[in-house]
Every structure is written in C-alpha cells, then in structure tokens.
Amino acid sequence: MLKFVLMHGAWLPNARHVELKTGHDPMISEPAALVTILLGCAA
C-alpha cells in the first residue's frame, strides 16, 4: 500500500491510497481482494 498525505486535496494524517485494478464495483468483480485490503486497513 502507498502512503499519501496530500493528493488532489487535503487528506487526513496517515491516510492511505489503495489501488485495486478492477472495474467500477470491486464488491462484484473482486470481492476477495477487496476484503483483504479492508482487513489490512483495519489492522
């Protein structure tokens, strides 16, 4: 995961930008990958 402080506007401190190469709705096209990313963010 990449760490960003500012990207096209103000982000909160320690905000992360995560890129998932999928279509419009990752909950449909890549649900397992999305769950992995979300669990990693919650840890």
N, CA, C and O atoms as CSV, one atom per row, in Angstrom:
chain,resi,resn,atom,element,x,y,z
A,1,MET,N,N,0.832,-1.171,0.000
A,1,MET,CA,C,0.000,0.000,0.000
A,1,MET,C,C,0.879,1.238,0.000
A,1,MET,O,O,1.984,1.239,0.543
A,2,LEU,N,N,0.378,2.268,-0.606
A,2,LEU,CA,C,1.109,3.525,-0.683
A,2,LEU,C,C,0.579,4.478,0.377
A,2,LEU,O,O,-0.614,4.480,0.679
A,3,LYS,N,N,1.460,5.279,0.934
A,3,LYS,CA,C,1.037,6.294,1.901
A,3,LYS,C,C,1.019,7.656,1.226
A,3,LYS,O,O,1.984,8.032,0.561
A,4,PHE,N,N,-0.051,8.384,1.388
A,4,PHE,CA,C,-0.184,9.719,0.828
A,4,PHE,C,C,-0.613,10.676,1.922
A,4,PHE,O,O,-1.433,10.330,2.773
A,5,VAL,N,N,-0.067,11.865,1.901
A,5,VAL,CA,C,-0.503,12.906,2.816
A,5,VAL,C,C,-1.405,13.874,2.060
A,5,VAL,O,O,-2.383,14.377,2.612
A,6,LEU,N,N,-1.076,14.131,0.805
A,6,LEU,CA,C,-1.855,15.074,0.002
A,6,LEU,C,C,-1.913,14.569,-1.423
A,6,LEU,O,O,-0.876,14.275,-2.017
A,7,MET,N,N,-3.105,14.463,-1.982
A,7,MET,CA,C,-3.276,14.036,-3.365
A,7,MET,C,C,-4.561,14.652,-3.884
A,7,MET,O,O,-5.651,14.178,-3.564
A,8,HIS,N,N,-4.446,15.671,-4.659
A,8,HIS,CA,C,-5.605,16.379,-5.228
A,8,HIS,C,C,-6.558,16.870,-4.139
A,8,HIS,O,O,-7.775,16.801,-4.306
A,9,GLY,N,N,-6.026,17.353,-3.052
A,9,GLY,CA,C,-6.847,17.858,-1.962
A,9,GLY,C,C,-6.286,17.432,-0.627
A,9,GLY,O,O,-5.269,16.741,-0.564
A,10,ALA,N,N,-6.935,17.836,0.427
A,10,ALA,CA,C,-6.433,17.548,1.766
A,10,ALA,C,C,-6.870,16.161,2.223
A,10,ALA,O,O,-8.042,15.800,2.122
A,11,TRP,N,N,-5.918,15.398,2.721
A,11,TRP,CA,C,-6.187,14.071,3.278
A,11,TRP,C,C,-5.895,14.122,4.762
A,11,TRP,O,O,-5.130,14.971,5.222
A,12,LEU,N,N,-6.493,13.229,5.503
A,12,LEU,CA,C,-6.220,13.138,6.928
A,12,LEU,C,C,-4.813,12.612,7.157
A,12,LEU,O,O,-4.274,11.914,6.297
A,13,PRO,N,N,-4.209,12.925,8.285
A,13,PRO,CA,C,-2.888,12.371,8.582
A,13,PRO,C,C,-2.927,10.841,8.563
A,13,PRO,O,O,-3.887,10.228,9.029
A,14,ASN,N,N,-1.893,10.249,8.029
A,14,ASN,CA,C,-1.752,8.797,7.908
A,14,ASN,C,C,-2.762,8.148,6.966
A,14,ASN,O,O,-2.964,6.935,7.019
A,15,ALA,N,N,-3.399,8.942,6.103
A,15,ALA,CA,C,-4.332,8.380,5.128
A,15,ALA,C,C,-3.560,7.535,4.121
A,15,ALA,O,O,-2.412,7.839,3.794
A,16,ARG,N,N,-4.195,6.475,3.633
A,16,ARG,CA,C,-3.567,5.597,2.647
A,16,ARG,C,C,-4.406,5.557,1.372
A,16,ARG,O,O,-5.636,5.571,1.428
A,17,HIS,N,N,-3.747,5.510,0.252
A,17,HIS,CA,C,-4.392,5.359,-1.046
A,17,HIS,C,C,-4.130,3.935,-1.495
A,17,HIS,O,O,-2.977,3.520,-1.609
A,18,VAL,N,N,-5.188,3.188,-1.750
A,18,VAL,CA,C,-5.059,1.799,-2.158
A,18,VAL,C,C,-5.656,1.661,-3.546
A,18,VAL,O,O,-6.790,2.074,-3.788
A,19,GLU,N,N,-4.895,1.084,-4.448
A,19,GLU,CA,C,-5.365,0.898,-5.815
A,19,GLU,C,C,-5.693,-0.576,-6.046
A,19,GLU,O,O,-4.849,-1.449,-5.845
A,20,LEU,N,N,-6.915,-0.836,-6.465
A,20,LEU,CA,C,-7.359,-2.186,-6.798
A,20,LEU,C,C,-7.730,-2.168,-8.270
A,20,LEU,O,O,-8.720,-1.552,-8.663
A,21,LYS,N,N,-6.937,-2.840,-9.076
A,21,LYS,CA,C,-7.150,-2.813,-10.524
A,21,LYS,C,C,-8.333,-3.703,-10.874
A,21,LYS,O,O,-8.195,-4.907,-11.093
A,22,THR,N,N,-9.489,-3.076,-10.919
A,22,THR,CA,C,-10.737,-3.778,-11.219
A,22,THR,C,C,-11.676,-2.803,-11.917
A,22,THR,O,O,-11.317,-1.658,-12.191
A,23,GLY,N,N,-12.839,-3.260,-12.187
A,23,GLY,CA,C,-13.823,-2.404,-12.850
A,23,GLY,C,C,-14.441,-1.416,-11.883
A,23,GLY,O,O,-13.832,-1.052,-10.877
A,24,HIS,N,N,-15.631,-0.992,-12.185
A,24,HIS,CA,C,-16.323,0.052,-11.426
A,24,HIS,C,C,-16.660,-0.375,-9.998
A,24,HIS,O,O,-16.578,0.440,-9.079
A,25,ASP,N,N,-17.031,-1.625,-9.800
A,25,ASP,CA,C,-17.508,-2.066,-8.495
A,25,ASP,C,C,-16.728,-3.281,-8.008
A,25,ASP,O,O,-17.063,-4.408,-8.373
A,26,PRO,N,N,-15.678,-3.075,-7.176
A,26,PRO,CA,C,-14.860,-4.199,-6.722
A,26,PRO,C,C,-15.620,-5.188,-5.841
A,26,PRO,O,O,-15.184,-6.329,-5.685
A,27,MET,N,N,-16.753,-4.772,-5.260
A,27,MET,CA,C,-17.533,-5.704,-4.448
A,27,MET,C,C,-18.117,-6.822,-5.313
A,27,MET,O,O,-18.422,-7.904,-4.812
A,28,ILE,N,N,-18.269,-6.562,-6.598
A,28,ILE,CA,C,-18.805,-7.560,-7.521
A,28,ILE,C,C,-17.684,-8.287,-8.251
A,28,ILE,O,O,-17.697,-9.514,-8.344
A,29,SER,N,N,-16.710,-7.535,-8.771
A,29,SER,CA,C,-15.682,-8.144,-9.624
A,29,SER,C,C,-14.518,-8.761,-8.863
A,29,SER,O,O,-13.927,-9.726,-9.348
A,30,GLU,N,N,-14.165,-8.247,-7.695
A,30,GLU,CA,C,-13.027,-8.756,-6.907
A,30,GLU,C,C,-13.332,-8.729,-5.411
A,30,GLU,O,O,-12.618,-8.064,-4.661
A,31,PRO,N,N,-14.369,-9.431,-4.956
A,31,PRO,CA,C,-14.745,-9.324,-3.542
A,31,PRO,C,C,-13.654,-9.822,-2.587
A,31,PRO,O,O,-13.452,-9.220,-1.533
A,32,ALA,N,N,-12.957,-10.889,-2.924
A,32,ALA,CA,C,-11.918,-11.416,-2.027
A,32,ALA,C,C,-10.769,-10.426,-1.882
A,32,ALA,O,O,-10.268,-10.221,-0.777
A,33,ALA,N,N,-10.350,-9.813,-2.977
A,33,ALA,CA,C,-9.267,-8.830,-2.930
A,33,ALA,C,C,-9.687,-7.607,-2.116
A,33,ALA,O,O,-8.885,-7.057,-1.362
A,34,LEU,N,N,-10.931,-7.186,-2.265
A,34,LEU,CA,C,-11.431,-6.048,-1.506
A,34,LEU,C,C,-11.452,-6.352,-0.012
A,34,LEU,O,O,-11.060,-5.510,0.796
A,35,VAL,N,N,-11.901,-7.538,0.359
A,35,VAL,CA,C,-11.926,-7.936,1.774
A,35,VAL,C,C,-10.509,-7.955,2.341
A,35,VAL,O,O,-10.291,-7.508,3.467
A,36,THR,N,N,-9.558,-8.459,1.587
A,36,THR,CA,C,-8.165,-8.493,2.041
A,36,THR,C,C,-7.649,-7.085,2.311
A,36,THR,O,O,-6.999,-6.840,3.327
A,37,ILE,N,N,-7.938,-6.168,1.407
A,37,ILE,CA,C,-7.499,-4.776,1.579
A,37,ILE,C,C,-8.160,-4.150,2.797
A,37,ILE,O,O,-7.492,-3.492,3.595
A,38,LEU,N,N,-9.470,-4.347,2.948
A,38,LEU,CA,C,-10.185,-3.746,4.080
A,38,LEU,C,C,-9.707,-4.303,5.419
A,38,LEU,O,O,-9.567,-3.558,6.389
A,39,LEU,N,N,-9.458,-5.604,5.472
A,39,LEU,CA,C,-8.939,-6.194,6.704
A,39,LEU,C,C,-7.538,-5.670,7.017
A,39,LEU,O,O,-7.198,-5.463,8.181
A,40,GLY,N,N,-6.734,-5.457,5.988
A,40,GLY,CA,C,-5.403,-4.887,6.193
A,40,GLY,C,C,-5.468,-3.465,6.708
A,40,GLY,O,O,-4.626,-3.057,7.508
A,41,CYS,N,N,-6.454,-2.707,6.265
A,41,CYS,CA,C,-6.610,-1.322,6.736
A,41,CYS,C,C,-7.090,-1.288,8.176
A,41,CYS,O,O,-6.750,-0.366,8.918
A,42,ALA,N,N,-7.866,-2.267,8.579
A,42,ALA,CA,C,-8.427,-2.290,9.932
A,42,ALA,C,C,-7.405,-2.751,10.967
A,42,ALA,O,O,-7.575,-2.512,12.163
A,43,ALA,N,N,-6.353,-3.406,10.510
A,43,ALA,CA,C,-5.358,-3.953,11.453
A,43,ALA,C,C,-4.475,-2.868,12.030
A,43,ALA,O,O,-3.590,-3.155,12.836
